[in-house]
Amino acid sequence: MATEVKRPPIPAKKPLKTVVDKKPRMQFSFERKNYMILIGSIVLIIIGFMLLAGGGSKDPNQFSYELFSTQRMVTAPIILMLGYVGIGVAIMYKEKSQPQQEQPPVS
């Protein structure tokens, strides 16, 4: 005679909604502050290159000393370097996380 094999009951399936809710949220590497620093740095670089532009003479046989102005030799390179350093800061910057305090249960 064959003996009956008792199988454990099949657990009820969970609704699909709870499975979807537990999915972890996607987190970006950059925060809003990082993007603001990055945009400001790009603006500084654009301004620096605009300050470097020009200074040539219209006549190719005539030399223009405007090439050696303080704007092109000092100011523009400093602004460019600030922009490039700002990009590095924007990439590396991370806000300090504050530890969350547990609130006592409300009775």
Sequence and secondary structure as in RCSB ss.txt:
>XXXX:A:sequence
MATEVKRPPIPAKKPLKTVVDKKPRMQFSFERKNYMILIGSIVLIIIGFMLLAGGGSKDPNQFSYELFSTQRMVT
APIILMLGYVGIGVAIMYKEKSQPQQEQPPVS
>XXXX:A:secstr
               HHHHHHTS     SS HHHHHHHHHHHHHHHHHHHHHS    SSTTS  GGGG HIIIII
HHHHHHHHHHHHHHHHH               
